[in-house]
Amino acid sequence: MSGKYRVFSLEFKENVAKRILNGESVSALHHELQIKRSVLYRWRDAYRKDGAAGLERSQGRPPGKNRPPLTHRRICQSGLR
């Protein structure tokens, strides 16, 4: 995998989560699907907790939450506050 961002359908994630819960190895699915183990575990846990609705949640920064300006981030990272 070249590190490209991939988007998976709710149906796909649900099927993968069900396969894990039915006893398939996360490691085997990782190799078959080329999806990080951590993502597979996240899908399994979300499906176990909330069913298909748990897989609908998007990851990352919530909409409307902008990042601070680049110069501010650089100052904070350098410790020069």
mmCIF file of the N, C-alpha and C atoms, coordinates in Angstrom:
data_MODEL
# 
_entry.id   MODEL 
# 
loop_
_atom_site.group_PDB 
_atom_site.id 
_atom_site.type_symbol 
_atom_site.label_atom_id 
_atom_site.label_alt_id 
_atom_site.label_comp_id 
_atom_site.label_asym_id 
_atom_site.label_entity_id 
_atom_site.label_seq_id 
_atom_site.pdbx_PDB_ins_code 
_atom_site.Cartn_x 
_atom_site.Cartn_y 
_atom_site.Cartn_z 
_atom_site.occupancy 
_atom_site.B_iso_or_equiv 
_atom_site.pdbx_formal_charge 
_atom_site.auth_seq_id 
_atom_site.auth_comp_id 
_atom_site.auth_asym_id 
_atom_site.auth_atom_id 
_atom_site.pdbx_PDB_model_num 
ATOM 1   N N  . MET A 1 1  ? 0.851   -1.183  0.000  1.00 0.00 ? 1  MET A N  1 
ATOM 2   C CA . MET A 1 1  ? 0.000   0.000   0.000  1.00 0.00 ? 1  MET A CA 1 
ATOM 3   C C  . MET A 1 1  ? 0.888   1.234   0.000  1.00 0.00 ? 1  MET A C  1 
ATOM 4   N N  . SER A 1 2  ? 0.540   2.203   -0.788 1.00 0.00 ? 2  SER A N  1 
ATOM 5   C CA . SER A 1 2  ? 1.379   3.383   -0.955 1.00 0.00 ? 2  SER A CA 1 
ATOM 6   C C  . SER A 1 2  ? 1.050   4.494   0.032  1.00 0.00 ? 2  SER A C  1 
ATOM 7   N N  . GLY A 1 3  ? 0.230   4.235   1.049  1.00 0.00 ? 3  GLY A N  1 
ATOM 8   C CA . GLY A 1 3  ? -0.084  5.255   2.023  1.00 0.00 ? 3  GLY A CA 1 
ATOM 9   C C  . GLY A 1 3  ? -1.209  6.184   1.586  1.00 0.00 ? 3  GLY A C  1 
ATOM 10  N N  . LYS A 1 4  ? -1.923  5.837   0.538  1.00 0.00 ? 4  LYS A N  1 
ATOM 11  C CA . LYS A 1 4  ? -3.031  6.661   0.082  1.00 0.00 ? 4  LYS A CA 1 
ATOM 12  C C  . LYS A 1 4  ? -4.195  6.526   1.054  1.00 0.00 ? 4  LYS A C  1 
ATOM 13  N N  . TYR A 1 5  ? -4.920  7.606   1.193  1.00 0.00 ? 5  TYR A N  1 
ATOM 14  C CA . TYR A 1 5  ? -6.087  7.636   2.052  1.00 0.00 ? 5  TYR A CA 1 
ATOM 15  C C  . TYR A 1 5  ? -7.207  6.849   1.379  1.00 0.00 ? 5  TYR A C  1 
ATOM 16  N N  . ARG A 1 6  ? -7.768  5.871   2.095  1.00 0.00 ? 6  ARG A N  1 
ATOM 17  C CA . ARG A 1 6  ? -8.861  5.078   1.538  1.00 0.00 ? 6  ARG A CA 1 
ATOM 18  C C  . ARG A 1 6  ? -10.106 5.276   2.381  1.00 0.00 ? 6  ARG A C  1 
ATOM 19  N N  . VAL A 1 7  ? -11.247 5.273   1.722  1.00 0.00 ? 7  VAL A N  1 
ATOM 20  C CA . VAL A 1 7  ? -12.525 5.409   2.399  1.00 0.00 ? 7  VAL A CA 1 
ATOM 21  C C  . VAL A 1 7  ? -13.283 4.099   2.206  1.00 0.00 ? 7  VAL A C  1 
ATOM 22  N N  . PHE A 1 8  ? -13.779 3.554   3.318  1.00 0.00 ? 8  PHE A N  1 
ATOM 23  C CA . PHE A 1 8  ? -14.494 2.285   3.266  1.00 0.00 ? 8  PHE A CA 1 
ATOM 24  C C  . PHE A 1 8  ? -15.960 2.520   3.565  1.00 0.00 ? 8  PHE A C  1 
ATOM 25  N N  . SER A 1 9  ? -16.813 1.803   2.855  1.00 0.00 ? 9  SER A N  1 
ATOM 26  C CA . SER A 1 9  ? -18.253 1.941   3.061  1.00 0.00 ? 9  SER A CA 1 
ATOM 27  C C  . SER A 1 9  ? -18.648 1.351   4.406  1.00 0.00 ? 9  SER A C  1 
ATOM 28  N N  . LEU A 1 10 ? -19.790 1.784   4.897  1.00 0.00 ? 10 LEU A N  1 
ATOM 29  C CA . LEU A 1 10 ? -20.325 1.249   6.141  1.00 0.00 ? 10 LEU A CA 1 
ATOM 30  C C  . LEU A 1 10 ? -20.535 -0.257  6.015  1.00 0.00 ? 10 LEU A C  1 
ATOM 31  N N  . GLU A 1 11 ? -21.041 -0.691  4.888  1.00 0.00 ? 11 GLU A N  1 
ATOM 32  C CA . GLU A 1 11 ? -21.285 -2.117  4.656  1.00 0.00 ? 11 GLU A CA 1 
ATOM 33  C C  . GLU A 1 11 ? -19.982 -2.912  4.730  1.00 0.00 ? 11 GLU A C  1 
ATOM 34  N N  . PHE A 1 12 ? -18.919 -2.400  4.128  1.00 0.00 ? 12 PHE A N  1 
ATOM 35  C CA . PHE A 1 12 ? -17.621 -3.082  4.155  1.00 0.00 ? 12 PHE A CA 1 
ATOM 36  C C  . PHE A 1 12 ? -17.118 -3.206  5.592  1.00 0.00 ? 12 PHE A C  1 
ATOM 37  N N  . LYS A 1 13 ? -17.148 -2.091  6.337  1.00 0.00 ? 13 LYS A N  1 
ATOM 38  C CA . LYS A 1 13 ? -16.664 -2.107  7.718  1.00 0.00 ? 13 LYS A CA 1 
ATOM 39  C C  . LYS A 1 13 ? -17.485 -3.070  8.570  1.00 0.00 ? 13 LYS A C  1 
ATOM 40  N N  . GLU A 1 14 ? -18.794 -3.072  8.352  1.00 0.00 ? 14 GLU A N  1 
ATOM 41  C CA . GLU A 1 14 ? -19.666 -3.968  9.115  1.00 0.00 ? 14 GLU A CA 1 
ATOM 42  C C  . GLU A 1 14 ? -19.334 -5.433  8.815  1.00 0.00 ? 14 GLU A C  1 
ATOM 43  N N  . ASN A 1 15 ? -19.119 -5.754  7.546  1.00 0.00 ? 15 ASN A N  1 
ATOM 44  C CA . ASN A 1 15 ? -18.772 -7.134  7.180  1.00 0.00 ? 15 ASN A CA 1 
ATOM 45  C C  . ASN A 1 15 ? -17.445 -7.558  7.797  1.00 0.00 ? 15 ASN A C  1 
ATOM 46  N N  . VAL A 1 16 ? -16.466 -6.674  7.801  1.00 0.00 ? 16 VAL A N  1 
ATOM 47  C CA . VAL A 1 16 ? -15.167 -6.990  8.393  1.00 0.00 ? 16 VAL A CA 1 
ATOM 48  C C  . VAL A 1 16 ? -15.313 -7.195  9.896  1.00 0.00 ? 16 VAL A C  1 
ATOM 49  N N  . ALA A 1 17 ? -16.058 -6.312  10.557 1.00 0.00 ? 17 ALA A N  1 
ATOM 50  C CA . ALA A 1 17 ? -16.267 -6.433  12.000 1.00 0.00 ? 17 ALA A CA 1 
ATOM 51  C C  . ALA A 1 17 ? -16.951 -7.755  12.329 1.00 0.00 ? 17 ALA A C  1 
ATOM 52  N N  . LYS A 1 18 ? -17.935 -8.139  11.546 1.00 0.00 ? 18 LYS A N  1 
ATOM 53  C CA . LYS A 1 18 ? -18.628 -9.411  11.763 1.00 0.00 ? 18 LYS A CA 1 
ATOM 54  C C  . LYS A 1 18 ? -17.679 -10.590 11.585 1.00 0.00 ? 18 LYS A C  1 
ATOM 55  N N  . ARG A 1 19 ? -16.809 -10.515 10.587 1.00 0.00 ? 19 ARG A N  1 
ATOM 56  C CA . ARG A 1 19 ? -15.839 -11.597 10.376 1.00 0.00 ? 19 ARG A CA 1 
ATOM 57  C C  . ARG A 1 19 ? -14.929 -11.759 11.590 1.00 0.00 ? 19 ARG A C  1 
ATOM 58  N N  . ILE A 1 20 ? -14.495 -10.636 12.157 1.00 0.00 ? 20 ILE A N  1 
ATOM 59  C CA . ILE A 1 20 ? -13.633 -10.696 13.342 1.00 0.00 ? 20 ILE A CA 1 
ATOM 60  C C  . ILE A 1 20 ? -14.406 -11.301 14.512 1.00 0.00 ? 20 ILE A C  1 
ATOM 61  N N  . LEU A 1 21 ? -15.636 -10.843 14.715 1.00 0.00 ? 21 LEU A N  1 
ATOM 62  C CA . LEU A 1 21 ? -16.443 -11.351 15.824 1.00 0.00 ? 21 LEU A CA 1 
ATOM 63  C C  . LEU A 1 21 ? -16.818 -12.818 15.645 1.00 0.00 ? 21 LEU A C  1 
ATOM 64  N N  . ASN A 1 22 ? -16.813 -13.294 14.406 1.00 0.00 ? 22 ASN A N  1 
ATOM 65  C CA . ASN A 1 22 ? -17.085 -14.712 14.137 1.00 0.00 ? 22 ASN A CA 1 
ATOM 66  C C  . ASN A 1 22 ? -15.833 -15.570 14.242 1.00 0.00 ? 22 ASN A C  1 
ATOM 67  N N  . GLY A 1 23 ? -14.718 -14.956 14.647 1.00 0.00 ? 23 GLY A N  1 
ATOM 68  C CA . GLY A 1 23 ? -13.534 -15.739 14.941 1.00 0.00 ? 23 GLY A CA 1 
ATOM 69  C C  . GLY A 1 23 ? -12.386 -15.641 13.955 1.00 0.00 ? 23 GLY A C  1 
ATOM 70  N N  . GLU A 1 24 ? -12.545 -14.875 12.880 1.00 0.00 ? 24 GLU A N  1 
ATOM 71  C CA . GLU A 1 24 ? -11.421 -14.746 11.944 1.00 0.00 ? 24 GLU A CA 1 
ATOM 72  C C  . GLU A 1 24 ? -10.303 -13.932 12.591 1.00 0.00 ? 24 GLU A C  1 
ATOM 73  N N  . SER A 1 25 ? -9.100  -14.278 12.260 1.00 0.00 ? 25 SER A N  1 
ATOM 74  C CA . SER A 1 25 ? -7.924  -13.627 12.810 1.00 0.00 ? 25 SER A CA 1 
ATOM 75  C C  . SER A 1 25 ? -7.767  -12.210 12.267 1.00 0.00 ? 25 SER A C  1 
ATOM 76  N N  . VAL A 1 26 ? -7.540  -11.267 13.183 1.00 0.00 ? 26 VAL A N  1 
ATOM 77  C CA . VAL A 1 26 ? -7.294  -9.882  12.768 1.00 0.00 ? 26 VAL A CA 1 
ATOM 78  C C  . VAL A 1 26 ? -6.031  -9.830  11.914 1.00 0.00 ? 26 VAL A C  1 
ATOM 79  N N  . SER A 1 27 ? -5.043  -10.613 12.287 1.00 0.00 ? 27 SER A N  1 
ATOM 80  C CA . SER A 1 27 ? -3.796  -10.632 11.523 1.00 0.00 ? 27 SER A CA 1 
ATOM 81  C C  . SER A 1 27 ? -4.030  -11.119 10.091 1.00 0.00 ? 27 SER A C  1 
ATOM 82  N N  . ALA A 1 28 ? -4.835  -12.168 9.947  1.00 0.00 ? 28 ALA A N  1 
ATOM 83  C CA . ALA A 1 28 ? -5.131  -12.684 8.606  1.00 0.00 ? 28 ALA A CA 1 
ATOM 84  C C  . ALA A 1 28 ? -5.894  -11.659 7.780  1.00 0.00 ? 28 ALA A C  1 
ATOM 85  N N  . LEU A 1 29 ? -6.859  -10.984 8.413  1.00 0.00 ? 29 LEU A N  1 
ATOM 86  C CA . LEU A 1 29 ? -7.617  -9.952  7.696  1.00 0.00 ? 29 LEU A CA 1 
ATOM 87  C C  . LEU A 1 29 ? -6.719  -8.777  7.329  1.00 0.00 ? 29 LEU A C  1 
ATOM 88  N N  . HIS A 1 30 ? -5.797  -8.438  8.221  1.00 0.00 ? 30 HIS A N  1 
ATOM 89  C CA . HIS A 1 30 ? -4.837  -7.368  7.942  1.00 0.00 ? 30 HIS A CA 1 
ATOM 90  C C  . HIS A 1 30 ? -4.066  -7.673  6.655  1.00 0.00 ? 30 HIS A C  1 
ATOM 91  N N  . HIS A 1 31 ? -3.591  -8.902  6.545  1.00 0.00 ? 31 HIS A N  1 
ATOM 92  C CA . HIS A 1 31 ? -2.819  -9.279  5.349  1.00 0.00 ? 31 HIS A CA 1 
ATOM 93  C C  . HIS A 1 31 ? -3.708  -9.359  4.107  1.00 0.00 ? 31 HIS A C  1 
ATOM 94  N N  . GLU A 1 32 ? -4.911  -9.872  4.266  1.00 0.00 ? 32 GLU A N  1 
ATOM 95  C CA . GLU A 1 32 ? -5.825  -10.010 3.131  1.00 0.00 ? 32 GLU A CA 1 
ATOM 96  C C  . GLU A 1 32 ? -6.288  -8.659  2.593  1.00 0.00 ? 32 GLU A C  1 
ATOM 97  N N  . LEU A 1 33 ? -6.636  -7.751  3.501  1.00 0.00 ? 33 LEU A N  1 
ATOM 98  C CA . LEU A 1 33 ? -7.264  -6.491  3.107  1.00 0.00 ? 33 LEU A CA 1 
ATOM 99  C C  . LEU A 1 33 ? -6.300  -5.312  3.055  1.00 0.00 ? 33 LEU A C  1 
ATOM 100 N N  . GLN A 1 34 ? -5.077  -5.511  3.578  1.00 0.00 ? 34 GLN A N  1 
ATOM 101 C CA . GLN A 1 34 ? -4.084  -4.432  3.642  1.00 0.00 ? 34 GLN A CA 1 
ATOM 102 C C  . GLN A 1 34 ? -4.630  -3.222  4.407  1.00 0.00 ? 34 GLN A C  1 
ATOM 103 N N  . ILE A 1 35 ? -5.226  -3.518  5.570  1.00 0.00 ? 35 ILE A N  1 
ATOM 104 C CA . ILE A 1 35 ? -5.738  -2.489  6.475  1.00 0.00 ? 35 ILE A CA 1 
ATOM 105 C C  . ILE A 1 35 ? -5.026  -2.668  7.800  1.00 0.00 ? 35 ILE A C  1 
ATOM 106 N N  . LYS A 1 36 ? -4.604  -1.577  8.407  1.00 0.00 ? 36 LYS A N  1 
ATOM 107 C CA . LYS A 1 36 ? -3.880  -1.652  9.670  1.00 0.00 ? 36 LYS A CA 1 
ATOM 108 C C  . LYS A 1 36 ? -4.688  -2.395  10.727 1.00 0.00 ? 36 LYS A C  1 
ATOM 109 N N  . ARG A 1 37 ? -3.977  -3.175  11.539 1.00 0.00 ? 37 ARG A N  1 
ATOM 110 C CA . ARG A 1 37 ? -4.628  -3.913  12.614 1.00 0.00 ? 37 ARG A CA 1 
ATOM 111 C C  . ARG A 1 37 ? -5.398  -2.971  13.553 1.00 0.00 ? 37 ARG A C  1 
ATOM 112 N N  . SER A 1 38 ? -4.812  -1.821  13.851 1.00 0.00 ? 38 SER A N  1 
ATOM 113 C CA . SER A 1 38 ? -5.469  -0.882  14.774 1.00 0.00 ? 38 SER A CA 1 
ATOM 114 C C  . SER A 1 38 ? -6.826  -0.439  14.235 1.00 0.00 ? 38 SER A C  1 
ATOM 115 N N  . VAL A 1 39 ? -6.930  -0.278  12.930 1.00 0.00 ? 39 VAL A N  1 
ATOM 116 C CA . VAL A 1 39 ? -8.209  0.110   12.313 1.00 0.00 ? 39 VAL A CA 1 
ATOM 117 C C  . VAL A 1 39 ? -9.205  -1.032  12.446 1.00 0.00 ? 39 VAL A C  1 
ATOM 118 N N  . LEU A 1 40 ? -8.733  -2.240  12.195 1.00 0.00 ? 40 LEU A N  1 
ATOM 119 C CA . LEU A 1 40 ? -9.621  -3.403  12.303 1.00 0.00 ? 40 LEU A CA 1 
ATOM 120 C C  . LEU A 1 40 ? -10.134 -3.566  13.726 1.00 0.00 ? 40 LEU A C  1 
ATOM 121 N N  . TYR A 1 41 ? -9.261  -3.402  14.720 1.00 0.00 ? 41 TYR A N  1 
ATOM 122 C CA . TYR A 1 41 ? -9.694  -3.485  16.115 1.00 0.00 ? 41 TYR A CA 1 
ATOM 123 C C  . TYR A 1 41 ? -10.681 -2.364  16.453 1.00 0.00 ? 41 TYR A C  1 
ATOM 124 N N  . ARG A 1 42 ? -10.444 -1.174  15.918 1.00 0.00 ? 42 ARG A N  1 
ATOM 125 C CA . ARG A 1 42 ? -11.356 -0.048  16.160 1.00 0.00 ? 42 ARG A CA 1 
ATOM 126 C C  . ARG A 1 42 ? -12.741 -0.357  15.602 1.00 0.00 ? 42 ARG A C  1 
ATOM 127 N N  . TRP A 1 43 ? -12.793 -0.909  14.374 1.00 0.00 ? 43 TRP A N  1 
ATOM 128 C CA . TRP A 1 43 ? -14.071 -1.273  13.780 1.00 0.00 ? 43 TRP A CA 1 
ATOM 129 C C  . TRP A 1 43 ? -14.766 -2.352  14.600 1.00 0.00 ? 43 TRP A C  1 
ATOM 130 N N  . ARG A 1 44 ? -14.009 -3.357  15.037 1.00 0.00 ? 44 ARG A N  1 
ATOM 131 C CA . ARG A 1 44 ? -14.581 -4.438  15.836 1.00 0.00 ? 44 ARG A CA 1 
ATOM 132 C C  . ARG A 1 44 ? -15.192 -3.881  17.121 1.00 0.00 ? 44 ARG A C  1 
ATOM 133 N N  . ASP A 1 45 ? -14.437 -3.052  17.812 1.00 0.00 ? 45 ASP A N  1 
ATOM 134 C CA . ASP A 1 45 ? -14.897 -2.503  19.087 1.00 0.00 ? 45 ASP A CA 1 
ATOM 135 C C  . ASP A 1 45 ? -16.118 -1.604  18.899 1.00 0.00 ? 45 ASP A C  1 
ATOM 136 N N  . ALA A 1 46 ? -16.100 -0.783  17.861 1.00 0.00 ? 46 ALA A N  1 
ATOM 137 C CA . ALA A 1 46 ? -17.232 0.115   17.600 1.00 0.00 ? 46 ALA A CA 1 
ATOM 138 C C  . ALA A 1 46 ? -18.485 -0.690  17.249 1.00 0.00 ? 46 ALA A C  1 
ATOM 139 N N  . TYR A 1 47 ? -18.315 -1.740  16.459 1.00 0.00 ? 47 TYR A N  1 
ATOM 140 C CA . TYR A 1 47 ? -19.455 -2.574  16.077 1.00 0.00 ? 47 TYR A CA 1 
ATOM 141 C C  . TYR A 1 47 ? -19.984 -3.345  17.282 1.00 0.00 ? 47 TYR A C  1 
ATOM 142 N N  . ARG A 1 48 ? -19.079 -3.846  18.104 1.00 0.00 ? 48 ARG A N  1 
ATOM 143 C CA . ARG A 1 48 ? -19.473 -4.585  19.305 1.00 0.00 ? 48 ARG A CA 1 
ATOM 144 C C  . ARG A 1 48 ? -20.271 -3.676  20.253 1.00 0.00 ? 48 ARG A C  1 
ATOM 145 N N  . LYS A 1 49 ? -19.853 -2.422  20.361 1.00 0.00 ? 49 LYS A N  1 
ATOM 146 C CA . LYS A 1 49 ? -20.483 -1.490  21.298 1.00 0.00 ? 49 LYS A CA 1 
ATOM 147 C C  . LYS A 1 49 ? -21.818 -0.954  20.774 1.00 0.00 ? 49 LYS A C  1 
ATOM 148 N N  . ASP A 1 50 ? -21.846 -0.486  19.522 1.00 0.00 ? 50 ASP A N  1 
ATOM 149 C CA . ASP A 1 50 ? -23.017 0.239   19.007 1.00 0.00 ? 50 ASP A CA 1 
ATOM 150 C C  . ASP A 1 50 ? -23.605 -0.331  17.728 1.00 0.00 ? 50 ASP A C  1 
ATOM 151 N N  . GLY A 1 51 ? -23.153 -1.497  17.294 1.00 0.00 ? 51 GLY A N  1 
ATOM 152 C CA . GLY A 1 51 ? -23.647 -2.052  16.035 1.00 0.00 ? 51 GLY A CA 1 
ATOM 153 C C  . GLY A 1 51 ? -23.173 -1.215  14.857 1.00 0.00 ? 51 GLY A C  1 
ATOM 154 N N  . ALA A 1 52 ? -23.925 -1.273  13.773 1.00 0.00 ? 52 ALA A N  1 
ATOM 155 C CA . ALA A 1 52 ? -23.528 -0.548  12.556 1.00 0.00 ? 52 ALA A CA 1 
ATOM 156 C C  . ALA A 1 52 ? -23.435 0.956   12.801 1.00 0.00 ? 52 ALA A C  1 
ATOM 157 N N  . ALA A 1 53 ? -24.236 1.464   13.724 1.00 0.00 ? 53 ALA A N  1 
ATOM 158 C CA . ALA A 1 53 ? -24.206 2.912   14.008 1.00 0.00 ? 53 ALA A CA 1 
ATOM 159 C C  . ALA A 1 53 ? -22.834 3.338   14.528 1.00 0.00 ? 53 ALA A C  1 
ATOM 160 N N  . GLY A 1 54 ? -22.139 2.462   15.217 1.00 0.00 ? 54 GLY A N  1 
ATOM 161 C CA . GLY A 1 54 ? -20.816 2.786   15.729 1.00 0.00 ? 54 GLY A CA 1 
ATOM 162 C C  . GLY A 1 54 ? -19.777 2.956   14.647 1.00 0.00 ? 54 GLY A C  1 
ATOM 163 N N  . LEU A 1 55 ? -20.036 2.387   13.491 1.00 0.00 ? 55 LEU A N  1 
ATOM 164 C CA . LEU A 1 55 ? -19.094 2.475   12.379 1.00 0.00 ? 55 LEU A CA 1 
ATOM 165 C C  . LEU A 1 55 ? -19.318 3.722   11.529 1.00 0.00 ? 55 LEU A C  1 
ATOM 166 N N  . GLU A 1 56 ? -20.395 4.440   11.763 1.00 0.00 ? 56 GLU A N  1 
ATOM 167 C CA . GLU A 1 56 ? -20.708 5.628   10.966 1.00 0.00 ? 56 GLU A CA 1 
ATOM 168 C C  . GLU A 1 56 ? -19.925 6.845   11.407 1.00 0.00 ? 56 GLU A C  1 
ATOM 169 N N  . ARG A 1 57 ? -19.431 6.838   12.610 1.00 0.00 ? 57 ARG A N  1 
ATOM 170 C CA . ARG A 1 57 ? -18.724 8.008   13.130 1.00 0.00 ? 57 ARG A CA 1 
ATOM 171 C C  . ARG A 1 57 ? -17.450 8.257   12.345 1.00 0.00 ? 57 ARG A C  1 
ATOM 172 N N  . SER A 1 58 ? -17.261 9.508   11.995 1.00 0.00 ? 58 SER A N  1 
ATOM 173 C CA . SER A 1 58 ? -16.028 9.843   11.295 1.00 0.00 ? 58 SER A CA 1 
ATOM 174 C C  . SER A 1 58 ? -14.914 10.050  12.313 1.00 0.00 ? 58 SER A C  1 
ATOM 175 N N  . GLN A 1 59 ? -13.709 9.850   11.898 1.00 0.00 ? 59 GLN A N  1 
ATOM 176 C CA . GLN A 1 59 ? -12.548 10.033  12.744 1.00 0.00 ? 59 GLN A CA 1 
ATOM 177 C C  . GLN A 1 59 ? -11.952 11.400  12.468 1.00 0.00 ? 59 GLN A C  1 
ATOM 178 N N  . GLY A 1 60 ? -11.157 11.872  13.386 1.00 0.00 ? 60 GLY A N  1 
ATOM 179 C CA . GLY A 1 60 ? -10.445 13.122  13.157 1.00 0.00 ? 60 GLY A CA 1 
ATOM 180 C C  . GLY A 1 60 ? -11.128 14.317  13.779 1.00 0.00 ? 60 GLY A C  1 
ATOM 181 N N  . ARG A 1 61 ? -10.696 15.465  13.384 1.00 0.00 ? 61 ARG A N  1 
ATOM 182 C CA . ARG A 1 61 ? -11.166 16.729  13.934 1.00 0.00 ? 61 ARG A CA 1 
ATOM 183 C C  . ARG A 1 61 ? -12.628 16.956  13.548 1.00 0.00 ? 61 ARG A C  1 
ATOM 184 N N  . PRO A 1 62 ? -13.475 17.338  14.510 1.00 0.00 ? 62 PRO A N  1 
ATOM 185 C CA . PRO A 1 62 ? -14.873 17.616  14.191 1.00 0.00 ? 62 PRO A CA 1 
ATOM 186 C C  . PRO A 1 62 ? -14.996 18.794  13.221 1.00 0.00 ? 62 PRO A C  1 
ATOM 187 N N  . PRO A 1 63 ? -16.054 18.812  12.425 1.00 0.00 ? 63 PRO A N  1 
ATOM 188 C CA . PRO A 1 63 ? -16.246 19.917  11.486 1.00 0.00 ? 63 PRO A CA 1 
ATOM 189 C C  . PRO A 1 63 ? -16.288 21.255  12.226 1.00 0.00 ? 63 PRO A C  1 
ATOM 190 N N  . GLY A 1 64 ? -15.718 22.262  11.610 1.00 0.00 ? 64 GLY A N  1 
ATOM 191 C CA . GLY A 1 64 ? -15.726 23.594  12.177 1.00 0.00 ? 64 GLY A CA 1 
ATOM 192 C C  . GLY A 1 64 ? -14.605 23.869  13.157 1.00 0.00 ? 64 GLY A C  1 
ATOM 193 N N  . LYS A 1 65 ? -13.819 22.878  13.458 1.00 0.00 ? 65 LYS A N  1 
ATOM 194 C CA . LYS A 1 65 ? -12.692 23.063  14.376 1.00 0.00 ? 65 LYS A CA 1 
ATOM 195 C C  . LYS A 1 65 ? -11.430 23.243  13.550 1.00 0.00 ? 65 LYS A C  1 
ATOM 196 N N  . ASN A 1 66 ? -11.071 24.489  13.297 1.00 0.00 ? 66 ASN A N  1 
ATOM 197 C CA . ASN A 1 66 ? -9.904  24.789  12.472 1.00 0.00 ? 66 ASN A CA 1 
ATOM 198 C C  . ASN A 1 66 ? -8.625  24.641  13.273 1.00 0.00 ? 66 ASN A C  1 
ATOM 199 N N  . ARG A 1 67 ? -7.572  24.351  12.589 1.00 0.00 ? 67 ARG A N  1 
ATOM 200 C CA . ARG A 1 67 ? -6.263  24.267  13.219 1.00 0.00 ? 67 ARG A CA 1 
ATOM 201 C C  . ARG A 1 67 ? -5.736  25.670  13.459 1.00 0.00 ? 67 ARG A C  1 
ATOM 202 N N  . PRO A 1 68 ? -4.923  25.836  14.498 1.00 0.00 ? 68 PRO A N  1 
ATOM 203 C CA . PRO A 1 68 ? -4.310  27.153  14.711 1.00 0.00 ? 68 PRO A CA 1 
ATOM 204 C C  . PRO A 1 68 ? -3.398  27.504  13.536 1.00 0.00 ? 68 PRO A C  1 
ATOM 205 N N  . PRO A 1 69 ? -3.138  28.773  13.320 1.00 0.00 ? 69 PRO A N  1 
ATOM 206 C CA . PRO A 1 69 ? -2.243  29.156  12.225 1.00 0.00 ? 69 PRO A CA 1 
ATOM 207 C C  . PRO A 1 69 ? -0.889  28.453  12.353 1.00 0.00 ? 69 PRO A C  1 
ATOM 208 N N  . LEU A 1 70 ? -0.262  28.215  11.224 1.00 0.00 ? 70 LEU A N  1 
ATOM 209 C CA . LEU A 1 70 ? 1.004   27.480  11.181 1.00 0.00 ? 70 LEU A CA 1 
ATOM 210 C C  . LEU A 1 70 ? 2.068   28.124  12.064 1.00 0.00 ? 70 LEU A C  1 
ATOM 211 N N  . THR A 1 71 ? 2.160   29.438  12.058 1.00 0.00 ? 71 THR A N  1 
ATOM 212 C CA . THR A 1 71 ? 3.185   30.098  12.870 1.00 0.00 ? 71 THR A CA 1 
ATOM 213 C C  . THR A 1 71 ? 2.947   29.835  14.349 1.00 0.00 ? 71 THR A C  1 
ATOM 214 N N  . HIS A 1 72 ? 1.708   29.831  14.782 1.00 0.00 ? 72 HIS A N  1 
ATOM 215 C CA . HIS A 1 72 ? 1.386   29.544  16.185 1.00 0.00 ? 72 HIS A CA 1 
ATOM 216 C C  . HIS A 1 72 ? 1.796   28.119  16.550 1.00 0.00 ? 72 HIS A C  1 
ATOM 217 N N  . ARG A 1 73 ? 1.502   27.160  15.652 1.00 0.00 ? 73 ARG A N  1 
ATOM 218 C CA . ARG A 1 73 ? 1.878   25.763  15.910 1.00 0.00 ? 73 ARG A CA 1 
ATOM 219 C C  . ARG A 1 73 ? 3.387   25.626  16.003 1.00 0.00 ? 73 ARG A C  1 
ATOM 220 N N  . ARG A 1 74 ? 4.114   26.313  15.126 1.00 0.00 ? 74 ARG A N  1 
ATOM 221 C CA . ARG A 1 74 ? 5.581   26.219  15.147 1.00 0.00 ? 74 ARG A CA 1 
ATOM 222 C C  . ARG A 1 74 ? 6.145   26.789  16.441 1.00 0.00 ? 74 ARG A C  1 
ATOM 223 N N  . ILE A 1 75 ? 5.599   27.904  16.905 1.00 0.00 ? 75 ILE A N  1 
ATOM 224 C CA . ILE A 1 75 ? 6.070   28.514  18.149 1.00 0.00 ? 75 ILE A CA 1 
ATOM 225 C C  . ILE A 1 75 ? 5.806   27.565  19.318 1.00 0.00 ? 75 ILE A C  1 
ATOM 226 N N  . CYS A 1 76 ? 4.623   26.966  19.350 1.00 0.00 ? 76 CYS A N  1 
ATOM 227 C CA . CYS A 1 76 ? 4.292   26.036  20.435 1.00 0.00 ? 76 CYS A CA 1 
ATOM 228 C C  . CYS A 1 76 ? 5.177   24.800  20.399 1.00 0.00 ? 76 CYS A C  1 
ATOM 229 N N  . GLN A 1 77 ? 5.461   24.304  19.212 1.00 0.00 ? 77 GLN A N  1 
ATOM 230 C CA . GLN A 1 77 ? 6.320   23.119  19.095 1.00 0.00 ? 77 GLN A CA 1 
ATOM 231 C C  . GLN A 1 77 ? 7.755   23.424  19.511 1.00 0.00 ? 77 GLN A C  1 
ATOM 232 N N  . SER A 1 78 ? 8.205   24.628  19.272 1.00 0.00 ? 78 SER A N  1 
ATOM 233 C CA . SER A 1 78 ? 9.574   24.962  19.602 1.00 0.00 ? 78 SER A CA 1 
ATOM 234 C C  . SER A 1 78 ? 9.733   25.342  21.065 1.00 0.00 ? 78 SER A C  1 
ATOM 235 N N  . GLY A 1 79 ? 8.602   25.546  21.751 1.00 0.00 ? 79 GLY A N  1 
ATOM 236 C CA . GLY A 1 79 ? 8.662   25.886  23.165 1.00 0.00 ? 79 GLY A CA 1 
ATOM 237 C C  . GLY A 1 79 ? 8.957   27.350  23.437 1.00 0.00 ? 79 GLY A C  1 
ATOM 238 N N  . LEU A 1 80 ? 8.762   28.220  22.452 1.00 0.00 ? 80 LEU A N  1 
ATOM 239 C CA . LEU A 1 80 ? 9.090   29.630  22.595 1.00 0.00 ? 80 LEU A CA 1 
ATOM 240 C C  . LEU A 1 80 ? 7.942   30.477  23.089 1.00 0.00 ? 80 LEU A C  1 
ATOM 241 N N  . ARG A 1 81 ? 6.864   29.922  23.461 1.00 0.00 ? 81 ARG A N  1 
ATOM 242 C CA . ARG A 1 81 ? 5.683   30.668  23.898 1.00 0.00 ? 81 ARG A CA 1 
ATOM 243 C C  . ARG A 1 81 ? 6.043   31.881  24.598 1.00 0.00 ? 81 ARG A C  1 
# 
